[in-house]
Amino acid sequence: MAIARAPFFATRRSPALWGLCGSLAMLLLSSCAPIPPVAPPPPAPVVRPAPRPMPAPLATPTDWRDLPITPGAWRWSLSGGVSQAVYDAQGGARQIIMACQSGQVRLIVPGAAGGVIQITTATQTRQASTQSDTAGAVLALSASDRLLDAIALTRGRWEVEVTGHTPLLLPADASASRVVEDCRAPR
């Protein structure tokens, strides 16, 4: 009994103090326990932009004036008294030759066999038969032929189609006009 009369045991403890002691005990015990690993946050969803809609295909031009010009360049020369204009492809292959011989302008399409040729300018279209030559398909026109004027004065381009050969879209150029003028000049 002497123990019970001691002042320490004789005082009553308040319930708040017991709650504080219990919380402190729990805190001390929980600090000794291993900390469970924290799961990483889920990855953010990848937002991909919506695919761009495909552009509508361009309509294939049906008018010869809308087609691209055959790659190459005109070159004029005077060789052996013959005035000629040659349209060379970028690789050097001749596409068409205009030459003045004996008062005629000869249009020569190398690599083409004889057949029908159609020449289209801004103001005139003509079909004619060509002769087959070792140089290619040849069309001989009188120096005074109005088709030559249409070729010289066409707006921007003219077209040559020969049976079995790729169509040629040729830019208007002073070289072709010079051959025509040289052929028409009095000798």
Residue, then its C-alpha position, 0 to 999 in steps of 0.5 A: m500500500a505504500i506504493a499506492r499512496a505515493p504521489f506519482f501513482a496517487t494522481r489521476r492522469s487525464p484521458a487526453l494525456w493517455g491519448l497523447c502518449g498512445s499517439l506518441a507510441m504509435l508514431l515511434l513504432s511506425s517510424c521503425a517499420p519499413i516505408p512501403p514503396v510509392a508506385p510511380p504515377p501512371p505515364a501521361p497519355v501520349v497525345r498524337p496529333a490527328p493525321r493531316p488529311m491527304p490533299a485531293p489529287l490534282a486533276t490531270p490536265t487535258d488541255w495541252r497548254d496546261l501540260p509541262i514543257t518538255p525539259g530542254a533548251w533551243r539552240w540556233s546555229l548556221s552550219g554549212g549554209v543551213s540555218q537550224a534550230v535544235y531543241d536539246a533535252q537536258g542530257g543533250a539528246r535532240q528532241i526536234i530540229m528545224a532546218c532551212q534547206s532549199g527554200q523549205v523548213r524541215l521539221i525533224v523529230p529524231g527517233a520517230a518513224g514516219g507517220v502522222i504528225q500534228i502540230t498545235t499552236a495557240t492559233q492553229t492545228r495541223q495534221a500531216s504525213t511525215q516521211s521516214d528518214t535516217a534522221g527521224a520523222v521529217l515534215a517539209l513545209s514551204a517557207s511561206d507556209r502560215l503554220l510557220d508563222a503560227i509557230a513563230l508567233t504562238r503564245g508561250r508554247w507549241e506542241v508536236e505529236v508524232t505517231g508512236h512518239t512522246p508528245l513534245l511541248l516546246p517553248a516559243d523561242a527566237s531560234a525557231s523564228r530565225v530559221v523561218e526568217d532565214c528561209r524566207a530571206p532572198r538569196 
